[in-house]
Protein backbone atom coordinates (compact mmCIF):
# COMPACT_ATOMS: atom_id res chain seq x y z
CA UNK A 1 0.00 0.00 0.00
CA UNK A 2 1.15 3.52 -0.72
CA UNK A 3 1.68 5.85 2.19
CA UNK A 4 -0.68 8.81 2.08
CA UNK A 5 0.84 12.20 1.35
CA UNK A 6 1.66 14.29 4.40
CA UNK A 7 -0.60 17.21 5.21
CA UNK A 8 0.10 20.49 3.50
CA UNK A 9 3.31 22.17 4.61
CA UNK A 10 1.64 25.56 4.67
CA UNK A 11 0.93 27.28 7.94
CA UNK A 12 -2.54 28.55 7.05
CA UNK A 13 -3.80 25.95 4.59
CA UNK A 14 -7.26 24.50 5.20
CA UNK A 15 -6.92 21.77 2.57
CA UNK A 16 -5.59 18.33 3.45
CA UNK A 17 -3.18 18.00 0.54
CA UNK A 18 -3.38 20.94 -1.88
CA UNK A 19 -2.27 24.44 -0.95
CA UNK A 20 -1.62 27.69 -2.78
CA UNK A 21 2.08 28.11 -3.49
CA UNK A 22 2.26 31.37 -1.53
CA UNK A 23 1.29 29.46 1.65
CA UNK A 24 4.20 27.01 1.49
CA UNK A 25 7.21 27.61 3.75
CA UNK A 26 10.61 28.44 2.25
CA UNK A 27 12.73 25.31 1.83
CA UNK A 28 9.74 23.09 1.04
CA UNK A 29 9.65 20.93 -2.10
CA UNK A 30 6.27 20.61 -3.80
CA UNK A 31 4.64 19.36 -6.99
CA UNK A 32 2.48 21.74 -9.02
CA UNK A 33 -1.03 20.34 -9.44
CA UNK A 34 -3.06 23.21 -10.95
CA UNK A 35 -2.49 26.61 -12.53
CA UNK A 36 -5.55 28.78 -11.92
CA UNK A 37 -4.29 32.06 -13.36
CA UNK A 38 -5.66 33.51 -16.59
CA UNK A 39 -5.07 31.34 -19.67
CA UNK A 40 -2.42 33.75 -20.97
CA UNK A 41 -0.48 33.76 -17.71
CA UNK A 42 -0.86 29.98 -17.24
CA UNK A 43 0.46 29.38 -20.77
CA UNK A 44 3.44 31.65 -20.11
CA UNK A 45 4.24 29.81 -16.86
CA UNK A 46 4.12 26.50 -18.75
CA UNK A 47 6.51 27.89 -21.38
CA UNK A 48 8.94 28.69 -18.55
CA UNK A 49 8.73 25.10 -17.25
CA UNK A 50 6.38 25.95 -14.38
CA UNK A 51 3.68 23.42 -15.31
CA UNK A 52 1.45 20.74 -13.82
CA UNK A 53 3.33 17.80 -12.23
CA UNK A 54 6.59 19.80 -12.20
CA UNK A 55 8.54 19.54 -8.95
CA UNK A 56 9.74 22.84 -7.51
CA UNK A 57 11.34 24.05 -4.30
CA UNK A 58 10.37 27.28 -2.60
CA UNK A 59 13.71 29.04 -2.07
CA UNK A 60 12.55 32.29 -0.51
CA UNK A 61 9.29 33.84 0.51
CA UNK A 62 9.74 37.50 1.31
CA UNK A 63 8.00 40.08 -0.86
CA UNK A 64 7.90 37.63 -3.81
CA UNK A 65 7.94 33.83 -3.92
CA UNK A 66 11.22 32.56 -5.40
CA UNK A 67 11.14 28.97 -6.66
CA UNK A 68 13.81 26.64 -8.01
CA UNK A 69 12.42 25.04 -11.19
CA UNK A 70 14.21 23.37 -14.10
CA UNK A 71 17.67 24.38 -12.76
CA UNK A 72 16.62 28.03 -12.67
CA UNK A 73 15.04 30.37 -10.18
CA UNK A 74 11.71 31.98 -10.96
CA UNK A 75 10.23 34.87 -8.99
CA UNK A 76 6.45 35.13 -8.66
CA UNK A 77 4.28 37.76 -7.02
CA UNK A 78 2.33 36.71 -3.95
CA UNK A 79 -0.90 37.17 -5.96
CA UNK A 80 0.27 34.93 -8.80
CA UNK A 81 1.64 32.31 -6.40
CA UNK A 82 -1.80 32.18 -4.76
CA UNK A 83 -3.29 30.92 -8.06
CA UNK A 84 -0.93 27.93 -8.18
CA UNK A 85 -2.07 24.87 -6.23
CA UNK A 86 0.64 22.46 -5.09
CA UNK A 87 1.04 19.30 -3.04
CA UNK A 88 3.98 18.53 -0.76
CA UNK A 89 6.38 15.85 -1.93
CA UNK A 90 6.78 12.70 0.16
CA UNK A 91 10.16 12.65 1.92
CA UNK A 92 11.44 9.95 -0.45
CA UNK A 93 10.89 12.30 -3.41
CA UNK A 94 12.34 15.52 -1.98
CA UNK A 95 14.35 17.48 -4.50
CA UNK A 96 18.10 17.50 -4.07
CA UNK A 97 19.06 20.94 -5.33
CA UNK A 98 22.09 22.91 -4.26
Biopython code that builds the backbone (N, CA, C, O; Angstrom):
import numpy as np
from Bio.PDB.StructureBuilder import StructureBuilder

atoms = [
    (1, "UNK", "N", (0.820, -1.191, 0.000)),
    (1, "UNK", "CA", (0.000, 0.000, 0.000)),
    (1, "UNK", "C", (0.856, 1.243, 0.000)),
    (1, "UNK", "O", (1.908, 1.276, 0.639)),
    (2, "UNK", "N", (0.423, 2.256, -0.701)),
    (2, "UNK", "CA", (1.148, 3.520, -0.723)),
    (2, "UNK", "C", (0.851, 4.309, 0.527)),
    (2, "UNK", "O", (-0.279, 4.327, 1.015)),
    (3, "UNK", "N", (1.886, 4.969, 1.047)),
    (3, "UNK", "CA", (1.677, 5.852, 2.186)),
    (3, "UNK", "C", (0.955, 7.086, 1.701)),
    (3, "UNK", "O", (1.261, 7.599, 0.624)),
    (4, "UNK", "N", (-0.010, 7.578, 2.487)),
    (4, "UNK", "CA", (-0.681, 8.815, 2.076)),
    (4, "UNK", "C", (0.286, 9.980, 2.133)),
    (4, "UNK", "O", (1.269, 9.955, 2.874)),
    (5, "UNK", "N", (-0.005, 11.004, 1.338)),
    (5, "UNK", "CA", (0.836, 12.196, 1.353)),
    (5, "UNK", "C", (0.701, 12.896, 2.692)),
    (5, "UNK", "O", (-0.361, 12.845, 3.313)),
    (6, "UNK", "N", (1.762, 13.547, 3.142)),
    (6, "UNK", "CA", (1.664, 14.286, 4.396)),
    (6, "UNK", "C", (0.744, 15.484, 4.230)),
    (6, "UNK", "O", (0.490, 15.916, 3.105)),
    (7, "UNK", "N", (0.239, 16.030, 5.337)),
    (7, "UNK", "CA", (-0.597, 17.215, 5.212)),
    (7, "UNK", "C", (0.191, 18.363, 4.616)),
    (7, "UNK", "O", (1.422, 18.347, 4.598)),
    (8, "UNK", "N", (-0.517, 19.338, 4.139)),
    (8, "UNK", "CA", (0.102, 20.493, 3.498)),
    (8, "UNK", "C", (1.130, 21.130, 4.427)),
    (8, "UNK", "O", (0.921, 21.225, 5.636)),
    (9, "UNK", "N", (2.236, 21.560, 3.844)),
    (9, "UNK", "CA", (3.312, 22.172, 4.614)),
    (9, "UNK", "C", (3.041, 23.633, 4.926)),
    (9, "UNK", "O", (3.839, 24.282, 5.602)),
    (10, "UNK", "N", (1.948, 24.144, 4.450)),
    (10, "UNK", "CA", (1.638, 25.561, 4.674)),
    (10, "UNK", "C", (1.110, 25.778, 6.080)),
    (10, "UNK", "O", (0.479, 24.899, 6.667)),
    (11, "UNK", "N", (1.373, 26.944, 6.600)),
    (11, "UNK", "CA", (0.926, 27.276, 7.944)),
    (11, "UNK", "C", (-0.587, 27.497, 7.994)),
    (11, "UNK", "O", (-1.238, 27.072, 8.948)),
    (12, "UNK", "N", (-1.147, 28.148, 6.989)),
    (12, "UNK", "CA", (-2.543, 28.551, 7.050)),
    (12, "UNK", "C", (-3.387, 27.865, 5.985)),
    (12, "UNK", "O", (-4.332, 28.464, 5.471)),
    (13, "UNK", "N", (-3.074, 26.649, 5.651)),
    (13, "UNK", "CA", (-3.798, 25.954, 4.594)),
    (13, "UNK", "C", (-4.908, 25.109, 5.203)),
    (13, "UNK", "O", (-4.662, 24.331, 6.125)),
    (14, "UNK", "N", (-6.130, 25.256, 4.694)),
    (14, "UNK", "CA", (-7.264, 24.498, 5.200)),
    (14, "UNK", "C", (-7.443, 23.170, 4.465)),
    (14, "UNK", "O", (-8.209, 22.318, 4.917)),
    (15, "UNK", "N", (-6.757, 22.982, 3.352)),
    (15, "UNK", "CA", (-6.923, 21.772, 2.567)),
    (15, "UNK", "C", (-5.975, 20.692, 3.070)),
    (15, "UNK", "O", (-4.888, 20.990, 3.565)),
    (16, "UNK", "N", (-6.394, 19.439, 2.941)),
    (16, "UNK", "CA", (-5.595, 18.331, 3.453)),
    (16, "UNK", "C", (-4.305, 18.147, 2.654)),
    (16, "UNK", "O", (-3.257, 17.878, 3.241)),
    (17, "UNK", "N", (-4.360, 18.286, 1.340)),
    (17, "UNK", "CA", (-3.178, 17.999, 0.536)),
    (17, "UNK", "C", (-2.769, 19.128, -0.399)),
    (17, "UNK", "O", (-1.575, 19.321, -0.628)),
    (18, "UNK", "N", (-3.708, 19.872, -0.942)),
    (18, "UNK", "CA", (-3.375, 20.938, -1.881)),
    (18, "UNK", "C", (-3.382, 22.291, -1.184)),
    (18, "UNK", "O", (-4.245, 22.582, -0.356)),
    (19, "UNK", "N", (-2.400, 23.108, -1.539)),
    (19, "UNK", "CA", (-2.272, 24.440, -0.953)),
    (19, "UNK", "C", (-1.841, 25.416, -2.030)),
    (19, "UNK", "O", (-1.204, 25.017, -3.006)),
    (20, "UNK", "N", (-2.180, 26.694, -1.869)),
    (20, "UNK", "CA", (-1.618, 27.693, -2.783)),
    (20, "UNK", "C", (-0.118, 27.817, -2.533)),
    (20, "UNK", "O", (0.340, 27.713, -1.395)),
    (21, "UNK", "N", (0.625, 28.036, -3.578)),
    (21, "UNK", "CA", (2.081, 28.109, -3.487)),
    (21, "UNK", "C", (2.545, 29.189, -2.513)),
    (21, "UNK", "O", (3.566, 29.014, -1.847)),
    (22, "UNK", "N", (1.821, 30.292, -2.418)),
    (22, "UNK", "CA", (2.256, 31.368, -1.534)),
    (22, "UNK", "C", (2.080, 31.023, -0.049)),
    (22, "UNK", "O", (2.510, 31.793, 0.810)),
    (23, "UNK", "N", (1.458, 29.886, 0.267)),
    (23, "UNK", "CA", (1.291, 29.459, 1.653)),
    (23, "UNK", "C", (2.358, 28.469, 2.104)),
    (23, "UNK", "O", (2.422, 28.120, 3.282)),
    (24, "UNK", "N", (3.189, 28.020, 1.183)),
    (24, "UNK", "CA", (4.200, 27.009, 1.494)),
    (24, "UNK", "C", (5.440, 27.676, 2.075)),
    (24, "UNK", "O", (5.865, 28.728, 1.598)),
    (25, "UNK", "N", (6.013, 27.069, 3.097)),
    (25, "UNK", "CA", (7.207, 27.611, 3.749)),
    (25, "UNK", "C", (8.427, 27.524, 2.834)),
    (25, "UNK", "O", (8.534, 26.609, 2.016)),
    (26, "UNK", "N", (9.339, 28.474, 2.975)),
    (26, "UNK", "CA", (10.613, 28.440, 2.247)),
    (26, "UNK", "C", (11.351, 27.153, 2.609)),
    (26, "UNK", "O", (11.327, 26.718, 3.761)),
    (27, "UNK", "N", (12.002, 26.552, 1.626)),
    (27, "UNK", "CA", (12.733, 25.307, 1.829)),
    (27, "UNK", "C", (11.910, 24.065, 1.561)),
    (27, "UNK", "O", (12.441, 22.956, 1.619)),
    (28, "UNK", "N", (10.621, 24.218, 1.269)),
    (28, "UNK", "CA", (9.736, 23.086, 1.035)),
    (28, "UNK", "C", (9.712, 22.721, -0.445)),
    (28, "UNK", "O", (9.637, 23.596, -1.308)),
    (29, "UNK", "N", (9.778, 21.427, -0.730)),
    (29, "UNK", "CA", (9.649, 20.934, -2.098)),
    (29, "UNK", "C", (8.208, 20.499, -2.329)),
    (29, "UNK", "O", (7.600, 19.837, -1.488)),
    (30, "UNK", "N", (7.674, 20.883, -3.484)),
    (30, "UNK", "CA", (6.273, 20.608, -3.803)),
    (30, "UNK", "C", (6.142, 20.196, -5.266)),
    (30, "UNK", "O", (7.075, 20.341, -6.057)),
    (31, "UNK", "N", (4.977, 19.685, -5.602)),
    (31, "UNK", "CA", (4.640, 19.358, -6.993)),
    (31, "UNK", "C", (3.462, 20.238, -7.385)),
    (31, "UNK", "O", (2.474, 20.316, -6.655)),
    (32, "UNK", "N", (3.561, 20.896, -8.527)),
    (32, "UNK", "CA", (2.481, 21.738, -9.025)),
    (32, "UNK", "C", (1.347, 20.838, -9.502)),
    (32, "UNK", "O", (1.567, 19.897, -10.264)),
    (33, "UNK", "N", (0.133, 21.135, -9.046)),
    (33, "UNK", "CA", (-1.029, 20.342, -9.442)),
    (33, "UNK", "C", (-1.999, 21.112, -10.326)),
    (33, "UNK", "O", (-2.667, 20.510, -11.167)),
    (34, "UNK", "N", (-2.094, 22.445, -10.154)),
    (34, "UNK", "CA", (-3.058, 23.206, -10.947)),
    (34, "UNK", "C", (-2.624, 24.659, -11.065)),
    (34, "UNK", "O", (-2.214, 25.280, -10.085)),
    (35, "UNK", "N", (-2.721, 25.191, -12.284)),
    (35, "UNK", "CA", (-2.491, 26.610, -12.530)),
    (35, "UNK", "C", (-3.860, 27.253, -12.746)),
    (35, "UNK", "O", (-4.568, 26.924, -13.697)),
    (36, "UNK", "N", (-4.219, 28.165, -11.860)),
    (36, "UNK", "CA", (-5.547, 28.782, -11.920)),
    (36, "UNK", "C", (-5.506, 30.243, -12.344)),
    (36, "UNK", "O", (-6.495, 30.958, -12.183)),
    (37, "UNK", "N", (-4.405, 30.688, -12.871)),
    (37, "UNK", "CA", (-4.288, 32.065, -13.363)),
    (37, "UNK", "C", (-5.028, 32.168, -14.700)),
    (37, "UNK", "O", (-5.587, 31.183, -15.182)),
    (38, "UNK", "N", (-5.029, 33.341, -15.284)),
    (38, "UNK", "CA", (-5.658, 33.512, -16.595)),
    (38, "UNK", "C", (-4.987, 32.578, -17.603)),
    (38, "UNK", "O", (-3.841, 32.176, -17.401)),
    (39, "UNK", "N", (-5.683, 32.232, -18.678)),
    (39, "UNK", "CA", (-5.075, 31.343, -19.673)),
    (39, "UNK", "C", (-3.752, 31.872, -20.226)),
    (39, "UNK", "O", (-2.826, 31.094, -20.458)),
    (40, "UNK", "N", (-3.656, 33.177, -20.438)),
    (40, "UNK", "CA", (-2.423, 33.754, -20.975)),
    (40, "UNK", "C", (-1.260, 33.579, -19.995)),
    (40, "UNK", "O", (-0.160, 33.184, -20.382)),
    (41, "UNK", "N", (-1.520, 33.876, -18.732)),
    (41, "UNK", "CA", (-0.475, 33.759, -17.712)),
    (41, "UNK", "C", (-0.119, 32.290, -17.488)),
    (41, "UNK", "O", (1.059, 31.954, -17.370)),
    (42, "UNK", "N", (-1.121, 31.412, -17.428)),
    (42, "UNK", "CA", (-0.857, 29.980, -17.238)),
    (42, "UNK", "C", (-0.015, 29.430, -18.381)),
    (42, "UNK", "O", (0.905, 28.645, -18.151)),
    (43, "UNK", "N", (-0.321, 29.836, -19.610)),
    (43, "UNK", "CA", (0.461, 29.376, -20.766)),
    (43, "UNK", "C", (1.898, 29.865, -20.681)),
    (43, "UNK", "O", (2.827, 29.128, -21.012)),
    (44, "UNK", "N", (2.085, 31.101, -20.243)),
    (44, "UNK", "CA", (3.444, 31.647, -20.112)),
    (44, "UNK", "C", (4.218, 30.894, -19.034)),
    (44, "UNK", "O", (5.396, 30.592, -19.223)),
    (45, "UNK", "N", (3.578, 30.588, -17.913)),
    (45, "UNK", "CA", (4.237, 29.807, -16.859)),
    (45, "UNK", "C", (4.659, 28.431, -17.391)),
    (45, "UNK", "O", (5.756, 27.954, -17.099)),
    (46, "UNK", "N", (3.782, 27.808, -18.169)),
    (46, "UNK", "CA", (4.120, 26.496, -18.754)),
    (46, "UNK", "C", (5.313, 26.606, -19.697)),
    (46, "UNK", "O", (6.171, 25.723, -19.714)),
    (47, "UNK", "N", (5.375, 27.676, -20.478)),
    (47, "UNK", "CA", (6.514, 27.889, -21.382)),
    (47, "UNK", "C", (7.820, 27.999, -20.599)),
    (47, "UNK", "O", (8.877, 27.602, -21.090)),
    (48, "UNK", "N", (7.748, 28.532, -19.394)),
    (48, "UNK", "CA", (8.937, 28.690, -18.550)),
    (48, "UNK", "C", (9.279, 27.414, -17.773)),
    (48, "UNK", "O", (10.255, 27.391, -17.023)),
    (49, "UNK", "N", (8.479, 26.351, -17.948)),
    (49, "UNK", "CA", (8.726, 25.096, -17.249)),
    (49, "UNK", "C", (7.970, 24.961, -15.945)),
    (49, "UNK", "O", (8.143, 23.976, -15.226)),
    (50, "UNK", "N", (7.136, 25.933, -15.631)),
    (50, "UNK", "CA", (6.381, 25.949, -14.384)),
    (50, "UNK", "C", (5.001, 25.380, -14.689)),
    (50, "UNK", "O", (4.029, 26.128, -14.790)),
    (51, "UNK", "N", (4.908, 24.048, -14.838)),
    (51, "UNK", "CA", (3.683, 23.418, -15.309)),
    (51, "UNK", "C", (3.211, 22.312, -14.364)),
    (51, "UNK", "O", (3.915, 21.948, -13.422)),
    (52, "UNK", "N", (2.026, 21.790, -14.624)),
    (52, "UNK", "CA", (1.448, 20.735, -13.820)),
    (52, "UNK", "C", (2.403, 19.540, -13.746)),
    (52, "UNK", "O", (3.038, 19.169, -14.733)),
    (53, "UNK", "N", (2.487, 18.956, -12.563)),
    (53, "UNK", "CA", (3.326, 17.804, -12.233)),
    (53, "UNK", "C", (4.811, 18.139, -12.116)),
    (53, "UNK", "O", (5.611, 17.256, -11.803)),
    (54, "UNK", "N", (5.194, 19.378, -12.357)),
    (54, "UNK", "CA", (6.594, 19.797, -12.203)),
    (54, "UNK", "C", (6.916, 19.904, -10.712)),
    (54, "UNK", "O", (6.115, 20.424, -9.935)),
    (55, "UNK", "N", (8.078, 19.413, -10.324)),
    (55, "UNK", "CA", (8.538, 19.543, -8.946)),
    (55, "UNK", "C", (9.344, 20.823, -8.806)),
    (55, "UNK", "O", (10.224, 21.111, -9.618)),
    (56, "UNK", "N", (9.033, 21.585, -7.769)),
    (56, "UNK", "CA", (9.736, 22.837, -7.511)),
    (56, "UNK", "C", (10.055, 22.923, -6.022)),
    (56, "UNK", "O", (9.458, 22.229, -5.199)),
    (57, "UNK", "N", (11.008, 23.789, -5.701)),
    (57, "UNK", "CA", (11.344, 24.046, -4.298)),
    (57, "UNK", "C", (11.206, 25.528, -4.052)),
    (57, "UNK", "O", (11.722, 26.343, -4.817)),
    (58, "UNK", "N", (10.505, 25.884, -2.977)),
    (58, "UNK", "CA", (10.369, 27.283, -2.597)),
    (58, "UNK", "C", (11.679, 27.691, -1.932)),
    (58, "UNK", "O", (12.029, 27.175, -0.870)),
    (59, "UNK", "N", (12.398, 28.614, -2.553)),
    (59, "UNK", "CA", (13.708, 29.045, -2.071)),
    (59, "UNK", "C", (13.560, 30.161, -1.052)),
    (59, "UNK", "O", (14.207, 30.147, -0.005)),
    (60, "UNK", "N", (12.712, 31.121, -1.361)),
    (60, "UNK", "CA", (12.550, 32.293, -0.507)),
    (60, "UNK", "C", (11.115, 32.762, -0.587)),
    (60, "UNK", "O", (10.453, 32.607, -1.614)),
    (61, "UNK", "N", (10.646, 33.330, 0.487)),
    (61, "UNK", "CA", (9.285, 33.843, 0.511)),
    (61, "UNK", "C", (9.273, 35.146, 1.302)),
    (61, "UNK", "O", (8.842, 35.186, 2.455)),
    (62, "UNK", "N", (9.743, 36.184, 0.678)),
    (62, "UNK", "CA", (9.740, 37.501, 1.308)),
    (62, "UNK", "C", (8.628, 38.299, 0.643)),
    (62, "UNK", "O", (7.449, 38.003, 0.838)),
    (63, "UNK", "N", (8.988, 39.293, -0.127)),
    (63, "UNK", "CA", (7.999, 40.078, -0.860)),
    (63, "UNK", "C", (7.426, 39.253, -2.011)),
    (63, "UNK", "O", (6.217, 39.264, -2.243)),
    (64, "UNK", "N", (8.294, 38.538, -2.731)),
    (64, "UNK", "CA", (7.900, 37.630, -3.808)),
    (64, "UNK", "C", (8.200, 36.200, -3.393)),
    (64, "UNK", "O", (8.910, 35.965, -2.415)),
    (65, "UNK", "N", (7.655, 35.244, -4.140)),
    (65, "UNK", "CA", (7.941, 33.832, -3.916)),
    (65, "UNK", "C", (8.974, 33.421, -4.958)),
    (65, "UNK", "O", (8.712, 33.486, -6.159)),
    (66, "UNK", "N", (10.150, 32.997, -4.494)),
    (66, "UNK", "CA", (11.221, 32.564, -5.395)),
    (66, "UNK", "C", (11.257, 31.037, -5.368)),
    (66, "UNK", "O", (11.372, 30.427, -4.304)),
    (67, "UNK", "N", (11.157, 30.426, -6.555)),
    (67, "UNK", "CA", (11.135, 28.968, -6.665)),
    (67, "UNK", "C", (12.277, 28.477, -7.541)),
    (67, "UNK", "O", (12.647, 29.123, -8.522)),
    (68, "UNK", "N", (12.826, 27.336, -7.178)),
    (68, "UNK", "CA", (13.812, 26.641, -8.010)),
    (68, "UNK", "C", (13.028, 25.694, -8.908)),
    (68, "UNK", "O", (12.331, 24.806, -8.417)),
    (69, "UNK", "N", (13.138, 25.877, -10.224)),
    (69, "UNK", "CA", (12.415, 25.044, -11.191)),
    (69, "UNK", "C", (13.294, 24.874, -12.425)),
    (69, "UNK", "O", (13.834, 25.852, -12.943)),
    (70, "UNK", "N", (13.439, 23.657, -12.890)),
    (70, "UNK", "CA", (14.214, 23.369, -14.102)),
    (70, "UNK", "C", (15.609, 24.004, -14.042)),
    (70, "UNK", "O", (16.033, 24.631, -15.013)),
    (71, "UNK", "N", (16.310, 23.860, -12.952)),
    (71, "UNK", "CA", (17.673, 24.380, -12.759)),
    (71, "UNK", "C", (17.757, 25.895, -12.892)),
    (71, "UNK", "O", (18.812, 26.439, -13.218)),
    (72, "UNK", "N", (16.649, 26.566, -12.640)),
    (72, "UNK", "CA", (16.624, 28.026, -12.670)),
    (72, "UNK", "C", (15.744, 28.510, -11.523)),
    (72, "UNK", "O", (14.957, 27.750, -10.959)),
    (73, "UNK", "N", (15.893, 29.775, -11.196)),
    (73, "UNK", "CA", (15.036, 30.373, -10.179)),
    (73, "UNK", "C", (14.033, 31.283, -10.852)),
    (73, "UNK", "O", (14.366, 32.037, -11.766)),
    (74, "UNK", "N", (12.803, 31.200, -10.386)),
    (74, "UNK", "CA", (11.712, 31.978, -10.960)),
    (74, "UNK", "C", (11.025, 32.733, -9.837)),
    (74, "UNK", "O", (10.613, 32.133, -8.844)),
    (75, "UNK", "N", (10.899, 34.044, -9.986)),
    (75, "UNK", "CA", (10.227, 34.871, -8.989)),
    (75, "UNK", "C", (8.782, 35.119, -9.387)),
    (75, "UNK", "O", (8.493, 35.473, -10.530)),
    (76, "UNK", "N", (7.880, 34.930, -8.435)),
    (76, "UNK", "CA", (6.450, 35.132, -8.657)),
    (76, "UNK", "C", (5.912, 36.100, -7.615)),
    (76, "UNK", "O", (6.371, 36.109, -6.472)),
    (77, "UNK", "N", (4.946, 36.906, -8.004)),
    (77, "UNK", "CA", (4.284, 37.764, -7.022)),
    (77, "UNK", "C", (3.469, 36.887, -6.077)),
    (77, "UNK", "O", (3.121, 35.753, -6.404)),
    (78, "UNK", "N", (3.173, 37.433, -4.903)),
    (78, "UNK", "CA", (2.325, 36.708, -3.950)),
    (78, "UNK", "C", (0.959, 36.406, -4.570)),
    (78, "UNK", "O", (0.404, 35.329, -4.350)),
    (79, "UNK", "N", (0.417, 37.351, -5.341)),
    (79, "UNK", "CA", (-0.898, 37.168, -5.958)),
    (79, "UNK", "C", (-0.876, 36.051, -6.995)),
    (79, "UNK", "O", (-1.804, 35.244, -7.052)),
    (80, "UNK", "N", (0.167, 35.997, -7.810)),
    (80, "UNK", "CA", (0.268, 34.933, -8.804)),
    (80, "UNK", "C", (0.499, 33.585, -8.118)),
    (80, "UNK", "O", (-0.105, 32.584, -8.503)),
    (81, "UNK", "N", (1.363, 33.555, -7.112)),
    (81, "UNK", "CA", (1.636, 32.306, -6.397)),
    (81, "UNK", "C", (0.381, 31.751, -5.734)),
    (81, "UNK", "O", (0.261, 30.541, -5.542)),
    (82, "UNK", "N", (-0.550, 32.628, -5.385)),
    (82, "UNK", "CA", (-1.798, 32.182, -4.762)),
    (82, "UNK", "C", (-2.669, 31.404, -5.743)),
    (82, "UNK", "O", (-3.514, 30.617, -5.316)),
    (83, "UNK", "N", (-2.486, 31.603, -7.044)),
    (83, "UNK", "CA", (-3.292, 30.917, -8.056)),
    (83, "UNK", "C", (-2.710, 29.563, -8.448)),
    (83, "UNK", "O", (-3.276, 28.868, -9.292)),
    (84, "UNK", "N", (-1.596, 29.184, -7.850)),
    (84, "UNK", "CA", (-0.928, 27.931, -8.183)),
    (84, "UNK", "C", (-1.108, 26.958, -7.032)),
    (84, "UNK", "O", (-0.592, 27.183, -5.937)),
    (85, "UNK", "N", (-1.845, 25.863, -7.278)),
    (85, "UNK", "CA", (-2.067, 24.866, -6.234)),
    (85, "UNK", "C", (-1.001, 23.791, -6.313)),
    (85, "UNK", "O", (-0.676, 23.300, -7.394)),
    (86, "UNK", "N", (-0.462, 23.429, -5.161)),
    (86, "UNK", "CA", (0.635, 22.462, -5.090)),
    (86, "UNK", "C", (0.341, 21.420, -4.023)),
    (86, "UNK", "O", (-0.522, 21.608, -3.165)),
    (87, "UNK", "N", (1.082, 20.314, -4.096)),
    (87, "UNK", "CA", (1.040, 19.301, -3.045)),
    (87, "UNK", "C", (2.461, 19.075, -2.558)),
    (87, "UNK", "O", (3.401, 19.145, -3.350)),
    (88, "UNK", "N", (2.636, 18.805, -1.267)),
    (88, "UNK", "CA", (3.976, 18.532, -0.757)),
    (88, "UNK", "C", (4.478, 17.200, -1.304)),
    (88, "UNK", "O", (3.692, 16.291, -1.570)),
    (89, "UNK", "N", (5.784, 17.095, -1.469)),
    (89, "UNK", "CA", (6.382, 15.847, -1.929)),
    (89, "UNK", "C", (6.631, 14.936, -0.739)),
    (89, "UNK", "O", (7.035, 15.409, 0.324)),
    (90, "UNK", "N", (6.396, 13.630, -0.898)),
    (90, "UNK", "CA", (6.782, 12.704, 0.163)),
    (90, "UNK", "C", (8.285, 12.790, 0.389)),
    (90, "UNK", "O", (9.027, 13.122, -0.536)),
    (91, "UNK", "N", (8.742, 12.501, 1.582)),
    (91, "UNK", "CA", (10.160, 12.651, 1.918)),
    (91, "UNK", "C", (11.062, 11.886, 0.956)),
    (91, "UNK", "O", (12.167, 12.344, 0.663)),
    (92, "UNK", "N", (10.621, 10.739, 0.461)),
    (92, "UNK", "CA", (11.445, 9.945, -0.449)),
    (92, "UNK", "C", (11.629, 10.612, -1.807)),
    (92, "UNK", "O", (12.516, 10.220, -2.566)),
    (93, "UNK", "N", (10.807, 11.617, -2.130)),
    (93, "UNK", "CA", (10.888, 12.304, -3.414)),
    (93, "UNK", "C", (11.385, 13.732, -3.310)),
    (93, "UNK", "O", (11.313, 14.478, -4.286)),
    (94, "UNK", "N", (11.884, 14.131, -2.156)),
    (94, "UNK", "CA", (12.343, 15.519, -1.981)),
    (94, "UNK", "C", (13.431, 15.841, -3.004)),
    (94, "UNK", "O", (14.286, 15.009, -3.310)),
    (95, "UNK", "N", (13.378, 17.045, -3.512)),
    (95, "UNK", "CA", (14.353, 17.480, -4.497)),
    (95, "UNK", "C", (15.717, 17.657, -3.841)),
    (95, "UNK", "O", (15.812, 18.120, -2.704)),
    (96, "UNK", "N", (16.745, 17.296, -4.544)),
    (96, "UNK", "CA", (18.100, 17.499, -4.066)),
    (96, "UNK", "C", (18.738, 18.567, -4.925)),
    (96, "UNK", "O", (19.416, 18.262, -5.907)),
    (97, "UNK", "N", (18.521, 19.823, -4.557)),
    (97, "UNK", "CA", (19.060, 20.936, -5.326)),
    (97, "UNK", "C", (20.008, 21.717, -4.442)),
    (97, "UNK", "O", (19.735, 21.956, -3.266)),
    (98, "UNK", "N", (21.124, 22.110, -5.026)),
    (98, "UNK", "CA", (22.093, 22.913, -4.263)),
    (98, "UNK", "C", (21.792, 24.373, -4.418)),
    (98, "UNK", "O", (22.494, 25.211, -3.853)),
]
sb = StructureBuilder()
sb.init_structure("model")
sb.init_model(0)
sb.init_chain("A")
sb.init_seg("    ")
for serial, (resi, resn, name, xyz) in enumerate(atoms, 1):
    if name == "N":
        sb.init_residue(resn, " ", resi, " ")
    sb.init_atom(name, np.array(xyz, "f"), 0.0, 1.0, " ", f" {name:<3s}", serial, name[0])
structure = sb.get_structure()
